[in-house]
Amino acid sequence: MFNLKTCELPVNPALEDCFLNLLLEALEDKGLVPEETPDIGYGDSYVRENLSHLTVEKVPGGWVWNILFKPRSGYDNDCMTAPMFKPFQSAAEALVFGASTVCEIVTGSSELPFTVAGNMLVMASYGDAT
């Protein structure tokens, strides 16, 4: 069965808005998550099992993405973020680039499980209706 899901991204999302589960579900729906965690050279802390949040943040001049990881013993949360000196023009654009980094961590490839049309994510898959 062909499944089509859409999701409208907020134009001005709050920092608390987390997009990680949406992305992980889309990867699962498309069958893109391998059984073994890929080794992409980011180190033991930056693996899919430690992913915590994917957010976008308004900064002077535009938007950046943030990927938070679960804290390691004795450390605060780890974070990867887009360079603040070159922000993206829209929250959707920042999210797409952050999502591609999460995809690389989860699958070993930066290929997105959805198509982006403006502020809409379009996810198409085959399988049981969900």
ABEGO torsion letter per residue (X at the ends): XBBBBBBBBBABBBAABBAAAAAAAAAAAAGABBABBBBAGAEAABBAAABABBBBBBBBGEBBBBBBBBBBBGBBBBBBBBBAABBBABAAAAAAAAAAAAAAAAAGBABBABBBBEABBBBBBBEBBX
